[in-house]
Amino acid sequence: MKIRHPYVIRSLATLAGPVVRAWMTTLCYRYSPECRWVHPQSERTRQRLIYALWHEALLVPAGLDSTRPVVTLISQHADGEWLAYMCRCFGVRVVRGSTRRGGSQALRELIEIHTSCHILVTPDGPRGPRRCVQPGIAYLASRTGLPIVPIGVGFGRAWRFRSWDRFALPMLGSTVYVVAHPPIHVPPDLNREQLTPYLQQLQRALDLATQRAELWAVTGQLPRWPSRLAHDGFADAESRRAVLVDKKQST
């Protein structure tokens, strides 16, 4: 039976928040070399960014700190109450809304505050389909001018919930593999039809980053970027270097 009463949800989430955060800090995070350019803890990440990762990996940022405040979008659905209170316990600001309820107001609020923080978005949330990008994130990028950084996550060992997104809870002390795709820049003031190619680009980027992260988790080696991304230079060269490092560590 699902718990729906707001007071009960608030009380349980407030108690569980510190436990989950402590749980996340036991994890070993491994980042693809490209992540150093966009890592929220890096002093080199001076510009504000929109981080995009699948809804199932929303707990992963709980084990991280950021040099700049982070705000995330959580649905107004009852299930979103849990995530909203948990995120607040992690020091992440929450804006409530989704494509089904309160989405327009939430986007306006994010646009207003984007000048002072990074934005974390789960583009397949809040109710799916799983790993399918919804249009709100491209609209947000077009209105704020912030580049989108697609993030792929692979889990060494994790429990999976029987939810629409197969929400992942990494096991204590396990390894989480994080891959950042090169940023996607969306031109300003595009209409719905003009946003479509960028949504398709983001879908491909998230699929590719997730595939690389999951293969890294299974094989212990970070796959190279495909040749069509070779123009990004650092991605291809750094990925080759990461594979060599992984081989040395495994011998």
PyMOL commands that set and color helices and strands:
alter all, ss='L'
color gray80, all
select helices_A, chain A and resi 6-24+33-37+55-57+60-63+78-89+103-116+136-144+192-219+227-232+234-250
alter helices_A, ss='H'
color red, helices_A
select strands_A, chain A and resi 28-31+50-52+70-74+93-96+118-121+148-155+158-160+168-170+175-180
alter strands_A, ss='S'
color yellow, strands_A
deselect
rebuild
show_as cartoon
